[in-house]
């Protein structure tokens, strides 16, 4: 029920994604404070049984909890939500026949309720209870005392259909405090061109409701933001799962495109405008191509809002960044007659926040999307070198993709606790799984996300100088 319709012309090899919130791994179901993931049944099983399991477990993922009509139902909903303490991974065996039958019955009730219920409602009360019963009362799989009822903290975002890619991206962006502050600082200009700045205003509305406990308010804010973004990028208009990196890049590019009209308005009103994306996220790279025979060079500068790196199995982000900047050989016909050159890339400028996309998805020769599960060593610090100076960065947020391949999975985000001072060794982080939020630490994130990290966010350290604070 959650199959995504892939559109080949919209997919690049380095950032293909799917999202279905199911992971197939050795016949077992794994819960890790978030989406359930399950494996494909053995080939010898009956096809009908396979379809039933896929349908049942698909209901665990990328779904938001149904809004209750009264206070009693809301309280019941909160008491049924669960998280796993201490960032532990708890393994579950496959579904029993009884549990499978119970979920099938609940699924049928859910289908009947969906015809008359609100469009955003996905879980019926019966299905929700069945899901929680399976999670909490697996025989000998987990001690019920290790699970606790947990009221979803106010920092979570509800999932409308399959919007975990958007929720995770927004949570990571909100972690970038200075970026959000810069957006707010130009509030006085938005009203002059309200139509053009609709995207910014809806994004700010999401930031405002981030700490709200009003689920309907958040649902409306997320819906309006997605609608505004889809005007110029219609691929995000439907309710199918999308790639978090593509979404993040589209949003930042649209924000940058508003710089010109806002600068004109600022000039007319005697003010100034500096694009928050340019001030905080954009950096320049210099690509130098050199002929191997005559040494002729061609230099080209490019601007980026994020950098995509090839995976180095077992390597760190630092190593992948080094590999990216190494000389590579390429075919190029020089005027001297040589057809071989070398190219290298170097940083010209450094951003306040460096966003790095790890290429976990690629095409096979048969154009199938596969996911690379190679572990990536995550360290809190990151050093970036330019021709002028070095930049020291600290990890502040991670977007992870949980899933077996490019057509199945779920996005979560983890980031430093809102307002935390990075100079203080407190290491408080939050784990965002749509509406569910749990406390964690940066050390736990670096250890846990080695095989799932997809987009990492770094903040440049502040360096004290004689003239004040600089980056």
HUFEN-V325824 format. One record per run of one state. SS is the DSSP state (hx for helix, st for strand, lp for the rest). FROM is the first residue (numbers start at 1). TO is the last residue. Records with the same first field share a line. If there is no record, write none. Layout:
BEGIN
SS = FROM-TO / FROM-TO
END
This chain:
BEGIN
lp = 1-7 / 11-12 / 16-28 / 32-36 / 38-46 / 59-70 / 81-81 / 88-89 / 93-96 / 117-124 / 137-143 / 150-163 / 176-176 / 185-186 / 194-197 / 212-214 / 231-233 / 237-243 / 258-258 / 269-275 / 281-282 / 292-296 / 305-306 / 311-315 / 326-327 / 332-339 / 348-352 / 360-360 / 364-368 / 372-376 / 378-380 / 387-389 / 403-409 / 417-427 / 434-435 / 449-452 / 461-462 / 466-467 / 471-471
hx = 8-10 / 13-15 / 47-58 / 71-80 / 85-87 / 97-116 / 125-136 / 144-146 / 164-175 / 177-184 / 187-193 / 198-211 / 215-230 / 234-236 / 244-257 / 259-268 / 276-280 / 317-325 / 442-448
st = 29-31 / 37-37 / 82-84 / 90-92 / 147-149 / 283-291 / 297-304 / 307-310 / 316-316 / 328-331 / 340-347 / 353-359 / 361-363 / 369-371 / 377-377 / 381-386 / 390-402 / 410-416 / 428-433 / 436-441 / 453-460 / 463-465 / 468-470
END
